[in-house]
């Protein structure tokens, strides 16, 4: 395994487990503990982790995006369940917006059965995934490329979004918290999602259970009456009561 591959793999483990130990990683990858410490040093300098005695923990409130290729590997089973539920809510003839989340990519992979669909997205990976489907009209936002997220953004991209009035916006987030609202790691991503929401008749929040009670760098939205939240397993009674109070529909994949 190349050093860059190992570093990304460690970051994927941190995404799932939230902490790692140098000794365990050394055994897992058959490298010295000093090599693992250098990997963690690089991840700390990039803003993803905080080193601790004997290991490291994930910095979840960072404004640095975890690379898309790493996010794509995490919570895949949960995201698949959410994607299937979201796709069941989409109908032929509709227009939808998909954000640049890894969950949106899995949703895009499940759109092949549609005969007449318009998808507007700022995700490079979603654009590639849908590029060979002749039954789906794909519209790119254009704009400035963000390498780590493989997403497009900026004022030109938001201006294009505002031209359209779509049936559904399917959005994810880095965290959702009863007091802090819906949060993202980056202001640019937050602005794109905020704009997508304003262009849609209905908003579907595709949020796996690991995001609940988490707070990321910037609050960009609040749940509204009529929103739909899709997750993969039962959540706490506190959250269920909160959704009822907000007149938000909860669906479990």
VMD Tcl script that draws the C-alpha trace (Angstrom):
set ca {
  {0.00 0.00 0.00}
  {1.28 3.44 -0.94}
  {1.75 6.03 1.80}
  {-1.06 8.23 0.44}
  {-3.40 5.21 0.31}
  {-2.54 4.29 3.89}
  {-3.14 7.85 5.05}
  {-6.56 7.94 3.37}
  {-7.37 4.54 4.86}
  {-6.48 5.77 8.33}
  {-8.72 8.78 7.81}
  {-11.57 6.47 6.76}
  {-11.08 4.49 9.99}
  {-11.16 7.72 11.96}
  {-14.39 8.72 10.22}
  {-15.97 5.52 11.49}
  {-14.27 4.92 14.85}
  {-13.42 8.55 15.79}
  {-10.07 7.49 17.29}
  {-7.09 5.31 16.41}
  {-4.08 3.87 18.23}
  {-0.57 3.94 16.77}
  {0.19 0.41 17.95}
  {-2.92 -1.06 16.30}
  {-2.33 0.78 13.03}
  {1.29 -0.36 12.99}
  {0.18 -3.98 13.18}
  {-2.66 -3.52 10.68}
  {-0.41 -2.07 7.97}
  {2.79 -3.95 8.89}
  {4.81 -0.75 9.22}
  {6.72 0.80 12.09}
  {5.02 2.94 14.72}
  {7.21 5.83 13.60}
  {5.73 5.54 10.09}
  {2.21 5.71 11.55}
  {3.17 8.75 13.65}
  {4.35 10.49 10.47}
  {1.01 9.69 8.82}
  {-0.83 11.16 11.81}
  {1.47 14.20 11.78}
  {0.43 14.89 8.18}
  {-3.27 14.43 8.97}
  {-2.93 16.82 11.92}
  {-1.21 19.45 9.76}
  {-4.02 19.11 7.22}
  {-6.52 19.84 9.98}
  {-8.32 16.48 10.08}
  {-7.13 15.02 13.38}
  {-5.78 15.90 16.80}
  {-2.92 13.73 18.00}
  {-3.27 12.21 21.46}
  {-1.00 10.09 23.62}
  {-0.57 6.87 21.66}
  {-2.89 7.79 18.82}
  {-5.24 10.42 17.40}
  {-8.89 11.51 17.37}
  {-10.97 12.93 14.54}
  {-11.53 16.71 14.59}
  {-15.25 16.75 13.84}
  {-15.74 20.53 14.06}
  {-13.05 21.27 11.51}
  {-13.67 23.53 8.52}
  {-11.53 21.19 6.40}
  {-13.46 18.77 4.19}
  {-12.63 15.10 4.56}
  {-11.61 14.05 1.01}
  {-14.54 12.71 -0.99}
  {-12.76 9.42 -1.73}
  {-12.47 8.86 2.02}
  {-16.10 9.82 2.77}
  {-17.23 7.50 0.00}
  {-15.84 4.53 1.96}
  {-17.57 5.33 5.26}
  {-21.01 4.20 6.43}
  {-21.72 2.71 3.01}
  {-24.34 0.23 4.23}
  {-26.22 2.99 6.04}
  {-26.06 5.26 3.00}
  {-27.35 2.49 0.74}
  {-30.44 2.09 2.92}
  {-31.03 5.83 2.88}
  {-30.51 6.02 -0.89}
  {-33.10 3.34 -1.59}
  {-35.66 5.15 0.55}
  {-34.95 8.48 -1.13}
  {-35.19 6.99 -4.64}
  {-38.57 5.45 -3.75}
  {-39.84 9.02 -3.18}
  {-38.80 10.27 -6.63}
  {-41.15 9.95 -9.61}
  {-40.62 10.00 -13.35}
  {-41.05 13.45 -14.83}
  {-39.67 15.22 -11.77}
  {-36.71 17.56 -11.46}
  {-34.38 17.22 -8.49}
  {-31.24 18.78 -7.10}
  {-28.49 16.64 -5.60}
  {-25.71 18.08 -3.48}
  {-22.07 16.96 -3.54}
  {-22.30 14.52 -0.61}
  {-21.21 10.90 -0.84}
  {-24.83 9.94 -0.11}
  {-25.92 11.78 -3.27}
  {-23.52 9.69 -5.31}
  {-25.11 6.49 -3.99}
  {-28.56 7.94 -4.78}
  {-27.38 8.72 -8.31}
  {-26.26 5.10 -8.74}
  {-29.84 4.05 -8.00}
  {-31.58 6.28 -10.56}
  {-31.11 3.98 -13.55}
  {-34.73 2.80 -13.64}
  {-36.12 6.27 -14.37}
  {-37.27 7.09 -17.91}
  {-37.71 10.84 -17.54}
  {-35.81 12.73 -14.87}
  {-33.89 15.98 -14.60}
  {-31.00 16.15 -12.14}
  {-29.19 19.37 -11.29}
  {-26.02 18.91 -9.26}
  {-22.73 20.47 -8.21}
  {-21.13 17.05 -7.67}
  {-18.43 16.03 -10.14}
  {-18.91 12.39 -9.18}
  {-22.68 12.53 -9.72}
  {-22.16 14.16 -13.12}
  {-19.84 11.32 -14.14}
  {-22.16 8.65 -12.74}
  {-25.18 9.94 -14.72}
  {-23.30 10.91 -17.88}
  {-24.19 7.75 -19.80}
  {-27.87 7.63 -18.83}
  {-29.85 8.91 -21.81}
  {-33.11 9.02 -19.85}
  {-31.80 11.54 -17.34}
  {-31.32 15.19 -18.25}
  {-28.23 16.21 -16.27}
  {-27.46 19.87 -15.56}
  {-24.17 20.95 -14.00}
  {-23.99 24.07 -11.88}
  {-20.52 24.85 -13.21}
  {-18.44 27.06 -10.99}
  {-15.22 26.73 -9.02}
  {-13.90 23.22 -8.38}
  {-13.13 22.23 -4.80}
  {-10.64 19.38 -5.08}
  {-11.21 17.69 -1.73}
  {-14.99 17.58 -2.07}
  {-15.06 17.04 -5.85}
  {-17.74 19.72 -5.92}
  {-18.48 22.91 -7.82}
  {-19.42 26.16 -6.13}
  {-19.12 29.91 -6.02}
  {-21.39 32.79 -7.03}
  {-21.75 31.66 -10.65}
  {-22.89 28.21 -9.55}
  {-25.44 29.66 -7.13}
  {-26.67 32.04 -9.83}
  {-27.34 29.11 -12.15}
  {-29.21 27.22 -9.42}
  {-31.56 30.16 -8.88}
  {-32.74 29.90 -12.49}
  {-34.51 26.63 -11.74}
  {-37.59 25.66 -9.75}
  {-37.42 21.96 -8.95}
  {-39.65 19.40 -7.29}
  {-37.16 18.13 -4.73}
  {-33.79 19.03 -3.24}
  {-31.95 16.06 -1.74}
  {-29.37 17.28 0.74}
  {-27.05 15.84 3.34}
  {-24.90 17.51 6.00}
  {-21.97 16.99 8.34}
  {-24.06 17.29 11.48}
  {-27.55 17.92 12.82}
  {-28.18 19.21 16.33}
  {-31.39 20.23 18.09}
  {-29.92 23.53 19.28}
  {-27.29 24.27 16.61}
  {-29.32 23.22 13.58}
  {-27.92 21.70 10.39}
  {-24.19 22.18 9.97}
  {-21.47 21.86 7.34}
  {-17.69 21.90 7.43}
  {-17.31 24.57 4.75}
  {-19.11 27.85 4.08}
  {-19.03 27.34 0.31}
  {-20.74 23.94 0.53}
  {-23.24 25.39 2.99}
  {-24.16 28.20 0.59}
  {-24.75 25.75 -2.27}
  {-27.05 23.61 -0.13}
  {-28.89 26.65 1.18}
  {-29.50 27.81 -2.39}
  {-30.67 24.35 -3.53}
  {-33.19 24.30 -0.74}
  {-34.65 27.64 -1.75}
  {-35.15 26.37 -5.32}
  {-37.17 23.30 -4.34}
  {-40.80 22.67 -3.49}
  {-39.75 19.93 -1.09}
  {-36.54 19.20 0.80}
  {-35.38 15.69 1.64}
  {-32.57 15.49 4.19}
  {-30.58 12.26 3.69}
  {-28.76 11.97 7.01}
  {-27.20 8.79 8.36}
  {-27.48 8.23 12.11}
  {-23.82 9.07 12.78}
  {-24.60 12.73 11.99}
  {-27.20 13.19 14.73}
  {-26.13 15.29 17.71}
  {-23.00 16.34 15.83}
  {-21.97 19.96 15.22}
  {-19.68 20.97 12.37}
  {-18.07 24.32 11.55}
  {-20.96 26.40 10.18}
  {-24.71 26.32 10.79}
  {-26.46 26.81 7.45}
  {-30.06 25.74 7.92}
  {-32.89 24.73 10.21}
  {-35.55 22.11 9.72}
  {-38.86 23.50 8.45}
  {-42.43 22.29 8.42}
  {-42.88 19.86 5.53}
  {-39.24 18.75 5.41}
  {-38.51 15.03 5.21}
  {-35.62 13.43 7.10}
  {-34.44 10.02 5.91}
  {-32.10 7.96 8.08}
  {-31.23 4.28 8.29}
  {-32.24 3.29 11.83}
  {-34.42 4.32 14.73}
  {-33.27 7.48 16.47}
  {-33.82 8.69 20.03}
  {-37.22 9.58 21.44}
  {-35.94 13.12 21.92}
  {-35.34 13.50 18.17}
  {-38.68 11.91 17.28}
  {-40.46 14.38 19.56}
  {-38.48 17.24 18.02}
  {-39.54 16.22 14.50}
  {-43.20 15.97 15.55}
  {-42.98 19.44 17.08}
  {-41.47 20.82 13.86}
  {-43.98 18.96 11.62}
  {-41.06 17.19 9.96}
  {-41.64 13.73 8.50}
  {-39.18 11.02 9.59}
  {-38.56 8.01 7.36}
  {-36.32 5.09 8.28}
  {-34.73 3.07 5.48}
}
mol new
graphics top color blue
foreach p $ca { graphics top sphere $p radius 0.5 }
foreach p [lrange $ca 0 end-1] q [lrange $ca 1 end] { graphics top cylinder $p $q radius 0.2 }
display resetview
